[in-house]
């Protein structure tokens, strides 16, 4: 594939992009809400809460009892993380390949800092990222977080690319002026919805992502 300008930095989403962590998220939310709200949430109901990080989701649902619920969520998130056995095939190799070419990488995720740290540790990814920007309890802050990464790198938006698995990722990257690649390799991804947002490319495997980057770096 051809690109307008070379890529000098790559920013990744985490959930559904680097690993299929959604089973962990759903199980932890279901467990915590069953205890503190006496509710059994479906995956769809949990997904409908996304936007703020976990603290924001729980605070909105349980404004008077959110702190113990969040603590239980994080405890369960750690306990059941084996529901996500590892990163998607090829992710580690791709990150090593980017490092060998001195291409900086970062994570901008909507999840909270604590759950992000748990996932990166369990997935063996902690050492690959020196910059990890997490979400806010007030709502999505991905555009702001992407700008902060670029500032730390001293890099203009045109030189970076964001890789994410949701239509909202395309919107966030476009707001900053960063090129965006749709990650459509997870079972949870909706390729048609991502493609409708007109990303710079829609990629259906980590191998396709590496091939795209190889033509741009």
FITILO-371839 format. One record per residue (C-alpha): residue in three letters; y, x, z. Coordinates in Angstrom, 3 decimals, m for minus. Layout:
<nodes>
@residu: ala&Y: Y&X: X&Z: Z
...
</nodes>
This chain:
<nodes>
@residu: unk&Y: 0.000&X: 0.000&Z: 0.000
@residu: unk&Y: 3.550&X: 1.142&Z: m0.599
@residu: unk&Y: 6.250&X: 1.244&Z: 2.061
@residu: unk&Y: 10.019&X: 1.498&Z: 1.936
@residu: unk&Y: 10.328&X: 4.287&Z: 4.488
@residu: unk&Y: 7.948&X: 6.522&Z: 6.373
@residu: unk&Y: 6.757&X: 5.536&Z: 9.831
@residu: unk&Y: 7.660&X: 7.872&Z: 12.695
@residu: unk&Y: 6.621&X: 5.719&Z: 15.672
@residu: unk&Y: 4.105&X: 2.936&Z: 16.334
@residu: unk&Y: 4.499&X: 0.233&Z: 18.993
@residu: unk&Y: 1.485&X: m1.881&Z: 19.909
@residu: unk&Y: 0.943&X: m5.222&Z: 21.548
@residu: unk&Y: m1.979&X: m5.112&Z: 24.004
@residu: unk&Y: m3.849&X: m8.429&Z: 24.376
@residu: unk&Y: m5.720&X: m9.281&Z: 21.183
@residu: unk&Y: m4.401&X: m6.159&Z: 19.442
@residu: unk&Y: m5.866&X: m3.173&Z: 21.259
@residu: unk&Y: m8.642&X: m5.128&Z: 22.997
@residu: unk&Y: m9.956&X: m8.660&Z: 23.422
@residu: unk&Y: m8.638&X: m9.171&Z: 26.946
@residu: unk&Y: m8.212&X: m12.935&Z: 26.629
@residu: unk&Y: m11.568&X: m13.759&Z: 28.286
@residu: unk&Y: m10.367&X: m11.772&Z: 31.316
@residu: unk&Y: m7.006&X: m13.548&Z: 31.343
@residu: unk&Y: m8.557&X: m17.014&Z: 31.045
@residu: unk&Y: m11.162&X: m16.340&Z: 33.759
@residu: unk&Y: m8.574&X: m14.973&Z: 36.192
@residu: unk&Y: m6.142&X: m17.863&Z: 35.663
@residu: unk&Y: m8.944&X: m20.411&Z: 36.007
@residu: unk&Y: m10.144&X: m18.828&Z: 39.246
@residu: unk&Y: m6.697&X: m18.584&Z: 40.847
@residu: unk&Y: m5.618&X: m22.110&Z: 39.895
@residu: unk&Y: m8.901&X: m23.581&Z: 41.102
@residu: unk&Y: m8.186&X: m22.136&Z: 44.547
@residu: unk&Y: m4.437&X: m22.669&Z: 44.857
@residu: unk&Y: m3.824&X: m25.735&Z: 42.677
@residu: unk&Y: m7.266&X: m27.395&Z: 42.785
@residu: unk&Y: m7.140&X: m27.537&Z: 38.986
@residu: unk&Y: m9.627&X: m26.417&Z: 36.355
@residu: unk&Y: m7.597&X: m25.148&Z: 33.416
@residu: unk&Y: m8.924&X: m24.998&Z: 29.870
@residu: unk&Y: m8.238&X: m21.981&Z: 27.674
@residu: unk&Y: m5.778&X: m24.122&Z: 25.717
@residu: unk&Y: m3.879&X: m25.129&Z: 28.861
@residu: unk&Y: m3.658&X: m21.510&Z: 29.962
@residu: unk&Y: m2.496&X: m20.338&Z: 26.558
@residu: unk&Y: 0.201&X: m23.027&Z: 26.560
@residu: unk&Y: 1.751&X: m21.331&Z: 29.605
@residu: unk&Y: 2.209&X: m18.000&Z: 27.813
@residu: unk&Y: 5.737&X: m16.673&Z: 27.277
@residu: unk&Y: 6.629&X: m15.436&Z: 30.733
@residu: unk&Y: 4.290&X: m12.888&Z: 32.286
@residu: unk&Y: 1.631&X: m14.052&Z: 34.767
@residu: unk&Y: 4.089&X: m14.159&Z: 37.652
@residu: unk&Y: 6.387&X: m16.429&Z: 35.647
@residu: unk&Y: 3.537&X: m18.722&Z: 34.599
@residu: unk&Y: 2.333&X: m19.103&Z: 38.167
@residu: unk&Y: 5.823&X: m19.462&Z: 39.655
@residu: unk&Y: 6.572&X: m22.300&Z: 37.245
@residu: unk&Y: 3.335&X: m24.139&Z: 38.074
@residu: unk&Y: 3.321&X: m23.436&Z: 41.829
@residu: unk&Y: 6.906&X: m22.737&Z: 42.900
@residu: unk&Y: 6.104&X: m23.011&Z: 46.617
@residu: unk&Y: 2.811&X: m21.122&Z: 46.625
@residu: unk&Y: 2.980&X: m18.651&Z: 43.772
@residu: unk&Y: 2.676&X: m15.352&Z: 45.629
@residu: unk&Y: m0.865&X: m15.765&Z: 47.003
@residu: unk&Y: m1.937&X: m17.316&Z: 43.694
@residu: unk&Y: m0.626&X: m14.290&Z: 41.789
@residu: unk&Y: m2.376&X: m11.933&Z: 44.213
@residu: unk&Y: m5.632&X: m13.831&Z: 43.675
@residu: unk&Y: m5.117&X: m13.742&Z: 39.919
@residu: unk&Y: m4.720&X: m9.956&Z: 39.936
@residu: unk&Y: m7.715&X: m9.496&Z: 42.237
@residu: unk&Y: m9.886&X: m11.594&Z: 39.927
@residu: unk&Y: m8.422&X: m9.941&Z: 36.825
@residu: unk&Y: m9.653&X: m6.598&Z: 38.126
@residu: unk&Y: m13.017&X: m7.988&Z: 39.229
@residu: unk&Y: m13.944&X: m9.603&Z: 35.902
@residu: unk&Y: m12.463&X: m7.031&Z: 33.536
@residu: unk&Y: m15.927&X: m6.167&Z: 32.264
@residu: unk&Y: m15.634&X: m9.378&Z: 30.238
@residu: unk&Y: m13.681&X: m7.057&Z: 27.943
@residu: unk&Y: m16.106&X: m4.147&Z: 27.440
@residu: unk&Y: m13.643&X: m1.840&Z: 25.719
@residu: unk&Y: m10.970&X: m1.483&Z: 23.047
@residu: unk&Y: m11.632&X: m2.810&Z: 19.566
@residu: unk&Y: m13.798&X: m0.438&Z: 17.500
@residu: unk&Y: m11.684&X: 2.336&Z: 16.004
@residu: unk&Y: m8.724&X: 2.021&Z: 18.397
@residu: unk&Y: m9.356&X: 5.243&Z: 20.322
@residu: unk&Y: m9.960&X: 7.185&Z: 17.130
@residu: unk&Y: m6.783&X: 5.781&Z: 15.579
@residu: unk&Y: m4.700&X: 6.728&Z: 18.611
@residu: unk&Y: m6.162&X: 10.240&Z: 18.591
@residu: unk&Y: m5.366&X: 10.458&Z: 14.884
@residu: unk&Y: m1.747&X: 9.418&Z: 15.473
@residu: unk&Y: m1.445&X: 11.983&Z: 18.270
@residu: unk&Y: m2.764&X: 14.705&Z: 15.982
@residu: unk&Y: 0.111&X: 13.903&Z: 13.635
@residu: unk&Y: 2.714&X: 13.923&Z: 16.439
@residu: unk&Y: 3.438&X: 10.209&Z: 15.971
@residu: unk&Y: 4.602&X: 8.694&Z: 19.285
@residu: unk&Y: 2.969&X: 5.452&Z: 20.377
@residu: unk&Y: 4.033&X: 2.844&Z: 22.929
@residu: unk&Y: 2.977&X: m0.561&Z: 24.217
@residu: unk&Y: 5.226&X: m3.612&Z: 24.395
@residu: unk&Y: 3.297&X: m6.477&Z: 25.945
@residu: unk&Y: 4.112&X: m9.853&Z: 27.406
@residu: unk&Y: 1.715&X: m9.374&Z: 30.331
@residu: unk&Y: 2.806&X: m8.177&Z: 33.747
@residu: unk&Y: 2.980&X: m4.530&Z: 34.718
@residu: unk&Y: 0.085&X: m4.765&Z: 37.191
@residu: unk&Y: m2.370&X: m6.476&Z: 34.848
@residu: unk&Y: m1.342&X: m4.149&Z: 32.013
@residu: unk&Y: m2.100&X: m1.133&Z: 34.213
@residu: unk&Y: m5.480&X: m2.614&Z: 35.187
@residu: unk&Y: m6.417&X: m3.176&Z: 31.546
@residu: unk&Y: m5.292&X: 0.239&Z: 30.353
@residu: unk&Y: m7.297&X: 1.898&Z: 33.132
@residu: unk&Y: m10.457&X: m0.133&Z: 32.478
@residu: unk&Y: m10.148&X: 0.387&Z: 28.719
@residu: unk&Y: m9.637&X: 4.143&Z: 29.017
@residu: unk&Y: m6.238&X: 3.885&Z: 27.320
@residu: unk&Y: m3.897&X: 4.985&Z: 30.116
@residu: unk&Y: m3.656&X: 8.563&Z: 28.878
@residu: unk&Y: m2.718&X: 7.510&Z: 25.364
@residu: unk&Y: 0.609&X: 5.826&Z: 26.216
@residu: unk&Y: 3.548&X: 7.365&Z: 28.057
@residu: unk&Y: 5.691&X: 4.272&Z: 27.428
@residu: unk&Y: 4.428&X: 0.832&Z: 28.468
@residu: unk&Y: 6.920&X: m2.045&Z: 28.549
@residu: unk&Y: 5.634&X: m5.176&Z: 30.282
@residu: unk&Y: 6.766&X: m8.790&Z: 30.222
@residu: unk&Y: 9.201&X: m10.686&Z: 32.435
@residu: unk&Y: 8.680&X: m13.696&Z: 34.721
@residu: unk&Y: 11.754&X: m15.238&Z: 33.071
@residu: unk&Y: 10.241&X: m15.394&Z: 29.577
@residu: unk&Y: 9.557&X: m13.248&Z: 26.540
@residu: unk&Y: 11.625&X: m10.055&Z: 26.369
@residu: unk&Y: 9.800&X: m8.266&Z: 23.555
@residu: unk&Y: 12.896&X: m7.639&Z: 21.401
@residu: unk&Y: 14.680&X: m6.015&Z: 24.343
@residu: unk&Y: 11.578&X: m3.983&Z: 25.210
@residu: unk&Y: 11.179&X: m2.773&Z: 21.613
@residu: unk&Y: 14.836&X: m1.665&Z: 21.621
@residu: unk&Y: 14.240&X: 0.246&Z: 24.851
@residu: unk&Y: 11.298&X: 2.099&Z: 23.309
@residu: unk&Y: 13.384&X: 3.043&Z: 20.279
@residu: unk&Y: 16.180&X: 4.281&Z: 22.542
@residu: unk&Y: 13.735&X: 6.465&Z: 24.467
@residu: unk&Y: 12.407&X: 7.864&Z: 21.206
@residu: unk&Y: 15.895&X: 8.286&Z: 19.743
@residu: unk&Y: 14.629&X: 6.486&Z: 16.653
@residu: unk&Y: 16.254&X: 3.883&Z: 14.379
@residu: unk&Y: 14.378&X: 0.590&Z: 13.913
@residu: unk&Y: 13.609&X: 1.341&Z: 10.265
@residu: unk&Y: 11.443&X: 4.295&Z: 11.294
@residu: unk&Y: 9.107&X: 2.332&Z: 13.573
@residu: unk&Y: 6.468&X: m0.351&Z: 13.189
@residu: unk&Y: 5.202&X: m2.976&Z: 15.631
@residu: unk&Y: 1.567&X: m4.107&Z: 15.587
@residu: unk&Y: 0.844&X: m7.528&Z: 17.089
@residu: unk&Y: m1.563&X: m10.445&Z: 16.814
@residu: unk&Y: 0.773&X: m13.435&Z: 17.253
@residu: unk&Y: 3.461&X: m15.131&Z: 15.141
@residu: unk&Y: 5.893&X: m14.497&Z: 18.014
@residu: unk&Y: 5.300&X: m10.762&Z: 17.576
@residu: unk&Y: 6.576&X: m11.003&Z: 14.006
@residu: unk&Y: 9.679&X: m12.847&Z: 15.227
@residu: unk&Y: 10.376&X: m10.278&Z: 17.965
@residu: unk&Y: 10.025&X: m7.288&Z: 15.643
@residu: unk&Y: 12.160&X: m8.901&Z: 12.943
@residu: unk&Y: 14.924&X: m9.509&Z: 15.507
@residu: unk&Y: 15.104&X: m5.770&Z: 16.152
@residu: unk&Y: 14.719&X: m4.719&Z: 12.521
@residu: unk&Y: 11.349&X: m3.063&Z: 13.031
@residu: unk&Y: 8.622&X: m3.468&Z: 10.450
@residu: unk&Y: 5.721&X: m5.547&Z: 11.718
@residu: unk&Y: 2.006&X: m5.525&Z: 10.978
@residu: unk&Y: m0.101&X: m8.593&Z: 11.733
@residu: unk&Y: m3.266&X: m7.722&Z: 13.649
@residu: unk&Y: m5.823&X: m10.318&Z: 12.558
@residu: unk&Y: m9.057&X: m8.675&Z: 13.712
@residu: unk&Y: m9.561&X: m10.498&Z: 17.037
@residu: unk&Y: m11.531&X: m13.732&Z: 17.256
@residu: unk&Y: m8.495&X: m15.202&Z: 19.019
@residu: unk&Y: m6.066&X: m14.414&Z: 16.198
@residu: unk&Y: m4.921&X: m17.063&Z: 13.725
@residu: unk&Y: m4.520&X: m15.143&Z: 10.482
@residu: unk&Y: m2.996&X: m18.097&Z: 8.627
@residu: unk&Y: m0.237&X: m18.562&Z: 11.210
@residu: unk&Y: 0.541&X: m14.846&Z: 11.265
@residu: unk&Y: 0.576&X: m14.650&Z: 7.480
@residu: unk&Y: 2.953&X: m17.634&Z: 7.319
@residu: unk&Y: 5.497&X: m15.514&Z: 9.224
@residu: unk&Y: 5.467&X: m12.966&Z: 6.366
@residu: unk&Y: 4.690&X: m9.715&Z: 8.208
@residu: unk&Y: 4.939&X: m6.491&Z: 6.225
@residu: unk&Y: 1.150&X: m6.551&Z: 6.072
@residu: unk&Y: m1.683&X: m8.682&Z: 7.443
@residu: unk&Y: m4.562&X: m6.446&Z: 8.494
@residu: unk&Y: m8.047&X: m7.699&Z: 9.294
@residu: unk&Y: m9.524&X: m4.592&Z: 10.925
@residu: unk&Y: m8.405&X: m1.524&Z: 12.844
@residu: unk&Y: m9.635&X: 0.467&Z: 9.843
@residu: unk&Y: m7.187&X: m1.390&Z: 7.589
@residu: unk&Y: m4.412&X: m0.592&Z: 10.057
@residu: unk&Y: m5.260&X: 3.094&Z: 9.988
@residu: unk&Y: m5.323&X: 3.038&Z: 6.174
@residu: unk&Y: m1.894&X: 1.366&Z: 6.115
@residu: unk&Y: m0.486&X: 3.931&Z: 8.515
@residu: unk&Y: m2.046&X: 6.781&Z: 6.552
@residu: unk&Y: 0.004&X: 5.676&Z: 3.567
@residu: unk&Y: 3.207&X: 5.490&Z: 5.596
@residu: unk&Y: 3.149&X: 8.536&Z: 7.845
</nodes>
